[in-house]
C-alpha cells in the first residue's frame, strides 16, 4: 500500500511538472519532477523529464546524468537516449552523443528530429557524407525538420 501511495504521489508531481514544462517554466518543473523522484526514484520517466527541465535551464551536465539514469532504468525508451545525445552534443561530446543517438534510432528509427540531431553530431565529427544521409532521412521522415 505504501508503494501505491508513492506511485500516486509521483504521478501527481509528474503531471504538475509536465504542465509547468509545457509553459517553459523549467525551474518550477524541475522542482515538481524532483518531488516525483523523491516519491518513486525508480520511474524512468521521472528522470527523463528531469533531464528535459535541466536542459531547458542550460544545465547540460546534469541533464545528461538524468537522461542517462532514465536510459539505465529502462533501456527501451528512445527519448531518453535521444535526450542524452542532445545533452552530450551541447557539451561538445559528439562521439558519445552519436552513440546515444544511434541507440535511440535502434529503438525507434522513425523519429525524424532524432536523425537531424544525428546529422549535426556527424557533421561535428567531420563525417560529412554520413551527415548528409542522416539529414536526408530526417527530412524524409519528417518534412518539418528541414523547414
C-alpha positions as semicolon CSV with decimal commas, in nm:
position;residue;x (nm);y (nm);z (nm)
1;X;0,000;0,000;0,000
2;X;0,290;0,240;0,069
3;X;0,430;0,178;-0,280
4;X;0,091;0,253;-0,433
5;X;0,072;0,582;-0,244
6;X;0,425;0,662;-0,368
7;X;0,322;0,594;-0,727
8;X;0,014;0,815;-0,695
9;X;0,226;1,093;-0,544
10;X;0,487;1,057;-0,814
11;X;0,219;1,072;-1,084
12;X;0,068;1,390;-0,941
13;X;0,408;1,558;-0,931
14;X;0,485;1,437;-1,284
15;X;0,162;1,590;-1,414
16;X;0,242;1,916;-1,237
17;X;0,594;1,913;-1,385
18;X;0,461;1,837;-1,734
19;X;0,222;2,134;-1,716
20;X;0,497;2,366;-1,596
21;X;0,743;2,240;-1,857
22;X;0,489;2,298;-2,134
23;X;0,472;2,661;-2,017
24;X;0,851;2,693;-2,028
25;X;0,873;2,717;-1,650
26;X;1,178;2,492;-1,629
27;X;1,289;2,562;-1,272
28;X;0,942;2,502;-1,132
29;X;0,902;2,191;-1,348
30;X;1,234;2,060;-1,218
31;X;1,116;2,109;-0,860
32;X;0,800;1,910;-0,935
33;X;0,999;1,634;-1,103
34;X;1,236;1,626;-0,808
35;X;0,934;1,569;-0,581
36;X;0,821;1,290;-0,815
37;X;1,168;1,133;-0,798
38;X;1,150;1,153;-0,421
39;X;0,818;0,969;-0,425
40;X;0,942;0,699;-0,662
41;X;1,305;0,720;-0,776
42;X;1,271;0,404;-0,985
43;X;1,049;0,559;-1,252
44;X;1,247;0,612;-1,571
45;X;1,007;0,882;-1,693
46;X;1,080;1,093;-1,386
47;X;1,447;1,108;-1,475
48;X;1,379;1,175;-1,842
49;X;1,153;1,465;-1,750
50;X;1,414;1,595;-1,507
51;X;1,660;1,583;-1,797
52;X;1,428;1,791;-2,015
53;X;1,384;2,053;-1,742
54;X;1,758;2,064;-1,673
55;X;1,832;2,101;-2,045
56;X;1,585;2,389;-2,057
57;X;1,786;2,553;-1,780
58;X;2,110;2,503;-1,973
59;X;2,240;2,256;-1,713
60;X;2,358;2,004;-1,969
61;X;2,591;1,801;-1,743
62;X;2,303;1,735;-1,507
63;X;2,064;1,677;-1,797
64;X;2,298;1,413;-1,938
65;X;2,308;1,241;-1,599
66;X;1,929;1,246;-1,570
67;X;1,872;1,114;-1,923
68;X;2,141;0,854;-1,861
69;X;1,963;0,743;-1,544
70;X;1,633;0,713;-1,734
71;X;1,802;0,500;-2,002
72;X;1,964;0,287;-1,734
73;X;1,631;0,219;-1,562
74;X;1,451;0,146;-1,891
75;X;1,688;0,097;-2,186
76;X;1,392;0,079;-2,424
77;X;1,299;0,449;-2,401
78;X;1,422;0,606;-2,725
79;X;1,356;0,957;-2,595
80;X;1,592;0,902;-2,301
81;X;1,876;0,807;-2,535
82;X;1,792;1,096;-2,769
83;X;1,787;1,341;-2,477
84;X;2,119;1,204;-2,359
85;X;2,259;1,255;-2,708
86;X;2,142;1,614;-2,718
87;X;2,287;1,693;-2,376
88;X;2,618;1,535;-2,471
89;X;2,622;1,721;-2,801
90;X;2,568;2,051;-2,619
91;X;2,870;1,961;-2,407
92;X;3,078;1,902;-2,722
93;X;3,095;1,528;-2,659
94;X;2,993;1,437;-3,014
95;X;3,121;1,076;-3,025
96;X;2,921;0,992;-2,712
97;X;2,624;1,187;-2,845
98;X;2,631;0,990;-3,168
99;X;2,635;0,662;-2,976
100;X;2,329;0,774;-2,777
101;X;2,151;0,886;-3,095
102;X;2,234;0,554;-3,261
103;X;2,084;0,366;-2,967
104;X;1,769;0,580;-2,986
105;X;1,746;0,510;-3,361
106;X;1,773;0,135;-3,297
107;X;1,472;0,161;-3,065
108;X;1,262;0,399;-3,276
109;X;1,401;0,453;-3,627
110;X;1,106;0,671;-3,729
111;X;1,198;0,979;-3,525
112;X;1,280;1,246;-3,786
113;X;1,423;1,503;-3,541
114;X;1,649;1,234;-3,399
115;X;1,810;1,180;-3,739
116;X;1,858;1,556;-3,777
117;X;2,038;1,558;-3,441
118;X;2,249;1,263;-3,559
119;X;2,333;1,465;-3,870
120;X;2,465;1,754;-3,660
121;X;2,674;1,517;-3,448
122;X;2,814;1,354;-3,760
123;X;2,890;1,694;-3,912
124;X;3,068;1,797;-3,592
125;X;3,283;1,488;-3,626
126;X;3,372;1,574;-3,987
127;X;3,172;1,283;-4,126
128;X;3,003;1,495;-4,391
129;X;2,866;1,228;-4,625
130;X;2,705;1,043;-4,335
131;X;2,568;1,372;-4,204
132;X;2,401;1,446;-4,538
133;X;2,247;1,099;-4,547
134;X;2,119;1,135;-4,190
135;X;1,966;1,473;-4,267
136;X;1,802;1,341;-4,583
137;X;1,650;1,060;-4,377
138;X;1,532;1,312;-4,116
139;X;1,353;1,518;-4,382
140;X;1,205;1,206;-4,543
141;X;1,062;1,102;-4,207
142;X;0,951;1,449;-4,102
143;X;0,945;1,720;-4,369
144;X;0,914;1,987;-4,098
145;X;1,268;1,904;-3,985
146;X;1,408;2,080;-4,293
147;X;1,180;2,383;-4,261
